[in-house]
Amino acid sequence: MDHEAVLALFDRDMRERAQPYGPDSVVERVGGVVRHVGPEQGWNGVLWSDLTESDADAAIAEQTRHFAELGREFEWKLYGHDRPDDLGERLRAAGFTPEPEETLMISEAGEPDLDAAPPPGVELRPVTDATGIDLVVDVHEQAFGTPGTRLRHQLLAQLTENPDTVVAVVALAGDVPVSSARMELIPGTRFAGLWGGGTVEAWRGRGIYRALVAHRARIATDRGYRYLQVDASDQSRPILLRLGFAPLTTTTPYVRVAP
């Protein structure tokens, strides 16, 4: 895989030419910034920017004013190769708070071990309705320690309005949800985004995460997607490296709270 070429393709397809995450969202280009404007419970933020030292501060101020007028918290999704080099410092000076850095990792869709199965006693079940969404949210809140309100809203909207653009799955040990994950499938792109992948603490280290990657990779391959993309935490990065994913750059969410 040509890392530089794939990163450029990712920037173009998934950032600069991004599509709305749901039927109640829009993507707007304002000068050198591409932003995603969703509902209050959805994701709002900057996906891509092409800025210089001379116009970065003005662009930051403009986006801050825009989302403040909407009364929305928003995220500036900063990648390690974005310019100018001090964009993160400028965001902090403008009142943004950086969250933990992650690694953008990409693999050919057929590269991971597609035969990886969950451990004995664990079943992977597709999520297709509100009951399944509740299980995903339950795992999310236990695994990551953060509220699942936004995730519930997003999944419900996608499964109701655009079910072909999302795959969600929950791992059950009997009737108990122990892990969950989802995959975003954006029509017209070559990238399937792997998201979530959270496992409750007592069930970690048993191969469930690996099985969830394989499950989604099989679906992505069957649907004709060439690449798998993950924003990997420090915990998932070693597993993904063993599965054949390559680190291409870093990504850091810079968050500006609602006024």
C-alpha positions in Angstrom: 0.0 0.0 0.0 1.3 3.4 -1.0 0.9 5.2 2.3 1.2 8.8 0.9 -1.2 8.1 -2.0 -3.8 6.4 0.3 -3.6 9.3 2.8 -4.2 11.8 0.0 -7.2 9.7 -1.2 -8.6 9.6 2.4 -8.2 13.4 2.7 -10.1 13.9 -0.6 -12.9 11.4 -0.2 -13.5 11.4 3.6 -12.7 14.9 4.5 -12.7 17.5 1.7 -15.6 15.8 -0.1 -17.3 14.5 3.0 -20.9 13.6 2.9 -23.4 14.3 5.7 -23.6 11.7 8.5 -27.3 11.6 8.5 -30.5 12.9 6.8 -30.7 15.8 9.2 -27.2 17.0 8.6 -25.3 19.1 6.0 -21.7 19.6 4.9 -20.7 23.1 4.1 -17.5 24.6 2.6 -16.6 28.0 3.8 -13.4 29.4 2.4 -10.6 26.9 3.3 -12.8 24.9 5.8 -15.2 22.0 5.3 -17.6 21.7 8.3 -20.3 19.2 9.2 -23.5 20.7 10.8 -25.7 18.2 12.4 -28.6 18.4 14.9 -28.0 19.2 18.6 -27.6 15.5 19.4 -25.5 14.8 16.3 -21.8 15.5 15.4 -20.8 19.1 14.7 -17.4 20.1 13.6 -14.6 20.8 11.1 -13.6 17.9 9.0 -11.0 19.4 6.7 -9.1 22.7 6.3 -6.6 24.2 3.9 -5.2 27.1 5.9 -2.0 29.1 6.1 -0.4 31.1 8.9 -2.0 34.3 7.5 -5.7 33.0 7.5 -5.8 30.3 10.2 -6.8 32.5 13.1 -9.6 34.2 11.1 -11.0 30.8 10.0 -10.9 29.6 13.6 -12.8 32.7 14.7 -15.3 32.3 11.9 -16.1 28.7 12.8 -16.4 29.5 16.5 -18.9 32.3 15.8 -20.9 30.0 13.5 -21.4 27.2 15.9 -21.8 29.6 18.9 -24.8 31.2 17.0 -26.2 27.7 16.7 -25.6 27.1 20.4 -23.6 23.9 19.5 -20.5 22.3 20.9 -18.3 21.4 18.1 -15.0 19.6 17.3 -12.2 20.6 15.1 -10.8 17.3 13.9 -7.1 18.0 13.5 -4.8 15.6 11.6 -1.0 15.4 12.1 -0.3 16.6 8.5 -2.7 19.5 8.6 -1.3 23.0 8.1 -0.2 25.4 9.4 2.1 23.4 11.6 1.0 25.3 14.7 -2.8 24.9 14.1 -3.2 22.9 17.3 -1.6 25.7 19.3 -3.9 28.3 17.6 -6.9 26.2 18.5 -5.9 26.0 22.2 -5.4 29.7 22.2 -8.9 30.2 20.8 -10.4 28.2 23.7 -10.5 24.6 22.3 -9.6 21.7 24.5 -7.6 18.8 22.9 -8.8 15.3 23.7 -6.5 12.2 23.6 -4.5 11.8 20.3 -5.4 8.8 18.2 -3.7 7.2 15.2 -5.3 7.0 11.7 -4.8 3.4 10.6 -5.7 2.0 7.3 -5.7 -1.5 5.8 -6.7 -3.1 2.6 -10.2 -4.6 3.3 -9.1 -8.1 2.6 -5.8 -7.9 4.7 -7.0 -8.8 8.2 -7.7 -12.4 9.2 -11.3 -12.6 8.0 -11.7 -16.0 9.8 -11.1 -14.7 13.3 -14.0 -15.8 15.4 -15.3 -14.7 18.9 -14.3 -16.9 21.9 -16.5 -19.8 22.9 -19.8 -18.6 24.5 -19.8 -15.3 22.7 -22.1 -14.6 19.8 -22.0 -11.7 17.3 -25.5 -10.3 16.6 -26.4 -7.7 14.0 -28.1 -4.6 15.3 -31.2 -3.6 13.4 -33.6 -1.9 15.8 -33.9 0.2 18.9 -33.5 -2.8 21.2 -30.2 -3.6 19.6 -29.1 0.1 19.8 -29.8 0.0 23.5 -27.3 -2.9 23.9 -24.7 -1.0 21.8 -25.1 2.1 24.0 -24.9 0.0 27.2 -21.5 -1.4 26.1 -20.3 2.0 25.0 -21.0 3.6 28.3 -19.4 0.8 30.2 -16.3 0.5 28.0 -15.6 4.1 27.4 -17.2 5.7 30.5 -18.9 8.4 28.4 -22.6 9.1 27.8 -24.1 7.3 24.8 -26.9 9.8 24.0 -25.2 11.1 20.8 -24.5 7.5 19.7 -28.1 6.4 20.3 -29.4 9.3 18.2 -26.9 8.7 15.4 -27.6 5.0 15.1 -31.3 5.4 15.3 -31.3 8.0 12.5 -29.0 5.9 10.3 -30.9 2.6 10.7 -34.2 4.4 10.1 -33.3 6.6 7.2 -30.1 5.2 5.6 -29.7 1.6 6.8 -27.2 0.7 4.0 -24.7 3.3 5.3 -24.1 1.6 8.7 -23.4 -1.8 10.1 -23.7 -2.3 13.9 -23.0 -5.4 15.8 -23.1 -6.4 19.5 -21.2 -9.3 21.1 -23.3 -11.2 23.6 -22.2 -13.7 26.3 -25.6 -15.4 26.8 -27.9 -12.4 27.2 -25.2 -10.0 28.4 -23.7 -7.5 26.0 -19.9 -7.5 26.4 -18.7 -5.7 23.3 -20.0 -3.7 20.3 -18.9 -1.9 17.2 -20.1 -0.3 14.1 -19.0 0.5 10.5 -19.8 3.5 8.4 -20.2 2.8 4.7 -20.2 6.0 2.7 -21.5 5.5 -0.9 -19.0 6.6 -3.6 -15.9 6.2 -1.5 -13.4 3.4 -1.1 -13.2 3.6 2.7 -15.2 1.7 5.3 -14.8 3.4 8.7 -14.6 1.1 11.7 -15.9 2.8 14.9 -16.6 1.9 18.4 -15.0 -1.5 19.1 -15.5 -1.2 22.8 -15.4 -4.2 25.2 -16.4 -4.2 28.9 -13.3 -4.5 31.1 -14.0 -8.1 32.3 -14.1 -9.4 28.8 -11.0 -7.7 27.3 -8.0 -9.8 26.1 -10.1 -12.7 24.8 -10.1 -11.9 21.0 -13.5 -10.2 20.8 -12.2 -7.0 19.3 -10.3 -8.9 16.7 -13.4 -10.9 15.8 -15.4 -7.6 15.4 -12.8 -6.3 13.1 -12.9 -9.5 11.0 -16.7 -9.4 11.0 -16.9 -5.9 9.6 -14.0 -6.5 7.2 -15.9 -9.4 5.6 -18.9 -7.1 5.1 -16.8 -4.3 3.7 -15.1 -6.7 1.2 -18.5 -8.1 0.1 -19.8 -4.6 -0.6 -16.8 -3.6 -2.7 -14.9 -1.3 -0.3 -11.2 -1.3 -0.8 -9.9 0.1 2.5 -10.7 -0.1 6.2 -10.1 3.0 8.3 -9.8 3.3 12.1 -9.0 6.1 14.5 -7.1 3.9 16.9 -6.6 4.5 20.6 -3.4 3.4 22.3 -5.2 0.2 23.4 -6.4 -0.9 19.9 -3.3 0.2 17.9 -1.2 -2.9 18.8 -4.0 -5.2 17.8 -4.6 -3.4 14.5 -0.9 -3.5 13.8 -0.9 -7.3 14.2 -3.9 -7.4 11.8 -2.0 -5.6 9.1 -3.2 -2.0 9.6 -0.7 0.8 8.8 -0.4 4.0 10.8 -0.6 6.9 8.4 -1.0 10.0 10.7 -2.4 11.1 14.0 -5.8 12.7 14.7 -6.7 14.8 17.6 -10.2 16.2 18.4 -10.1 19.8 19.6 -13.4 20.6 21.3 -15.1 24.0 21.8 -18.0 23.8 24.3 -21.3 25.5 23.5 -21.6 29.1 24.9 
